[in-house]
Amino acid sequence: MDVLIKLLTKILFKIEVYNLENFPMDDKGYIVCSNHISGWDPILLYLYLPREASFLAKKELYEKRLVANFLNNHKAIPIDRDKPELSSMRETITLLQQGKVVGIFPQGTRCESISEDQGKTGISMMSFTANAPIIPVKIDGSMRPFSRVKIFVGQPIEPIEDKALSKKEMYAEFSRKVMRKIMELGHGNLHCK
């Protein structure tokens, strides 16, 4: 099934992945944080990043049986965007501690633009709790059929505690840092893979 979907994406889009060497291939847990511009985003990241990732998916997607089956087969984690449940957070942290990769869209919903204040602090809480670095990723493209879609992979961002800040302040600042790193991707020296 994944082979067919990947073939479909190659027909629909001209996919270019940059700086894939930034993606660690060790056995540590990582959080992939990407901007969110379309429903294709988790599919493209799942197919084109080098390690399998479980993505947080809004619970509304599970209302359609076909979509729910696809999400379950790809180990997605359902989450209530309005009131995130502790069980979803715990499941995510457990996967990270087991050395898995989890994909999260820190903006929480699809957005055409990116700003540093859009990142939810839940990503920071999970990163610090699981001691899991964040890999910033930027998806750039119109997502129209036959358009060019660029995926930029940044270097991992380590969760380093700042004793001068409260946890709330530290999580907020770390989330802003992640969003700034996502915004910066796509500039400078790039290596297409």
C-alpha positions as CSV (number, residue, x, y, z in Angstrom):
1,M,0.0,0.0,0.0
2,D,2.8,2.5,0.9
3,V,4.5,1.8,-2.4
4,L,1.4,2.7,-4.3
5,I,0.8,5.9,-2.3
6,K,4.5,6.9,-2.8
7,L,4.1,6.3,-6.5
8,L,0.9,8.5,-6.4
9,T,2.8,11.3,-4.7
10,K,5.6,11.1,-7.3
11,I,3.0,11.5,-10.0
12,L,1.1,14.3,-8.3
13,F,4.1,16.3,-7.1
14,K,7.7,16.9,-7.9
15,I,9.2,16.1,-4.4
16,E,12.6,17.4,-3.4
17,V,14.1,16.6,0.0
18,Y,16.9,18.8,1.3
19,N,19.5,18.1,4.0
20,L,18.3,14.6,4.8
21,E,21.8,14.0,6.3
22,N,20.5,16.1,9.3
23,F,18.1,13.3,10.2
24,P,19.7,11.1,12.8
25,M,19.8,7.3,12.1
26,D,20.6,6.2,15.6
27,D,18.2,4.4,18.0
28,K,17.2,7.5,20.0
29,G,13.7,8.9,20.1
30,Y,13.0,12.1,18.1
31,I,10.1,14.5,17.5
32,V,9.7,15.7,14.0
33,C,8.1,19.1,14.1
34,S,6.9,20.5,10.8
35,N,4.7,23.3,9.5
36,H,1.3,22.2,8.3
37,I,0.1,23.4,4.9
38,S,-2.1,20.5,3.7
39,G,-3.6,17.1,4.4
40,W,-0.7,15.6,2.4
41,D,1.9,16.7,5.0
42,P,1.9,13.6,7.3
43,I,1.8,11.3,4.3
44,L,4.8,13.0,2.6
45,L,6.8,13.0,5.8
46,Y,6.0,9.4,6.6
47,L,7.0,8.4,3.0
48,Y,10.1,10.6,2.5
49,L,11.8,10.7,5.8
50,P,14.3,7.9,6.5
51,R,12.8,6.6,9.7
52,E,9.3,5.4,10.3
53,A,7.3,7.9,12.3
54,S,4.0,7.8,14.2
55,F,2.0,11.0,13.7
56,L,-0.4,12.7,16.1
57,A,-3.7,12.8,14.2
58,K,-6.8,14.8,15.2
59,K,-9.5,12.5,16.5
60,E,-12.0,13.7,13.9
61,L,-10.1,11.8,11.3
62,Y,-11.1,8.5,13.0
63,E,-14.8,9.1,12.2
64,K,-14.3,7.7,8.7
65,R,-13.6,4.0,8.7
66,L,-11.2,4.0,5.7
67,V,-9.1,6.8,7.1
68,A,-9.2,5.3,10.6
69,N,-7.9,2.0,9.2
70,F,-5.1,3.8,7.4
71,L,-4.2,5.7,10.6
72,N,-4.3,2.6,12.7
73,N,-2.1,0.7,10.2
74,H,0.5,3.5,10.4
75,K,0.5,3.7,14.2
76,A,-1.0,7.2,14.4
77,I,-1.9,8.6,17.8
78,P,-5.3,10.2,18.1
79,I,-5.5,13.5,19.9
80,D,-8.2,16.0,20.8
81,R,-6.8,19.3,19.6
82,D,-9.1,21.3,22.0
83,K,-8.4,19.2,25.1
84,P,-5.4,17.0,24.6
85,E,-5.8,13.9,26.8
86,L,-3.1,12.7,29.1
87,S,-3.3,9.2,27.5
88,S,-2.2,10.7,24.1
89,M,0.7,12.5,25.8
90,R,1.7,9.4,27.7
91,E,1.6,7.2,24.6
92,T,3.8,9.8,22.7
93,I,6.3,10.0,25.5
94,T,6.5,6.2,25.8
95,L,7.2,5.9,22.1
96,L,9.9,8.5,22.3
97,Q,11.5,6.7,25.3
98,Q,11.5,3.5,23.3
99,G,13.6,5.2,20.6
100,K,10.8,5.8,18.2
101,V,10.1,8.9,16.0
102,V,6.9,10.8,16.5
103,G,5.6,13.5,14.1
104,I,3.8,16.5,15.4
105,F,2.5,19.7,13.7
106,P,3.2,22.2,16.4
107,Q,0.8,24.8,14.9
108,G,-2.0,22.4,15.7
109,T,-3.9,23.1,12.5
110,R,-3.1,23.9,8.8
111,C,-1.7,27.4,8.3
112,E,-0.5,29.2,5.2
113,S,2.2,31.2,7.1
114,I,4.5,30.4,10.0
115,S,5.3,32.6,13.0
116,E,7.3,31.8,16.2
117,D,4.2,32.2,18.4
118,Q,2.2,29.5,16.7
119,G,4.0,26.5,18.4
120,K,2.0,24.7,21.1
121,T,3.9,24.2,24.4
122,G,2.9,20.5,24.5
123,I,5.8,19.7,22.0
124,S,8.3,21.2,24.5
125,M,6.8,19.3,27.5
126,M,7.0,16.0,25.6
127,S,10.6,16.8,24.4
128,F,11.8,17.6,27.9
129,T,10.0,14.7,29.6
130,A,11.2,12.1,27.1
131,N,14.6,13.8,26.6
132,A,13.9,13.7,22.9
133,P,15.5,16.2,20.5
134,I,13.2,17.9,18.0
135,I,14.0,17.7,14.3
136,P,12.6,20.8,12.6
137,V,11.1,20.3,9.1
138,K,9.7,22.8,6.6
139,I,7.3,21.8,3.8
140,D,7.2,24.4,1.0
141,G,4.9,24.3,-2.0
142,S,1.4,25.0,-3.3
143,M,0.4,21.4,-3.1
144,R,-1.4,21.8,-6.4
145,P,-1.2,18.8,-8.8
146,F,2.2,18.6,-10.6
147,S,3.7,21.4,-8.5
148,R,7.1,21.3,-6.8
149,V,7.1,20.4,-3.1
150,K,10.3,21.0,-1.1
151,I,10.9,19.3,2.2
152,F,13.7,20.8,4.3
153,V,15.2,18.9,7.2
154,G,17.0,20.9,10.0
155,Q,19.5,19.8,12.6
156,P,18.1,18.3,15.8
157,I,17.3,20.8,18.7
158,E,18.3,19.4,22.1
159,P,15.9,20.1,25.1
160,I,18.3,21.9,27.5
161,E,16.9,23.1,30.8
162,D,17.2,26.8,31.7
163,K,17.2,27.0,35.5
164,A,16.5,30.8,35.3
165,L,13.0,30.2,33.8
166,S,9.9,28.5,35.2
167,K,8.8,25.3,33.4
168,K,6.0,27.2,31.7
169,E,8.4,29.9,30.5
170,M,11.0,27.4,29.4
171,Y,8.4,25.4,27.4
172,A,7.1,28.5,25.8
173,E,10.6,29.7,24.8
174,F,11.6,26.3,23.5
175,S,8.4,26.1,21.3
176,R,9.3,29.6,19.9
177,K,12.8,28.4,19.2
178,V,11.5,25.4,17.3
179,M,9.2,27.6,15.2
180,R,12.0,30.0,14.4
181,K,14.2,27.0,13.2
182,I,11.3,25.8,11.0
183,M,10.9,29.4,9.6
184,E,14.7,29.6,8.8
185,L,14.8,26.4,6.8
186,G,15.1,26.7,3.1
187,H,17.8,29.4,3.2
188,G,21.6,29.0,2.8
189,N,23.4,25.9,1.6
190,L,21.1,23.1,0.6
191,H,21.8,19.5,-0.4
192,C,19.0,17.8,-2.3
193,K,18.6,14.1,-1.9
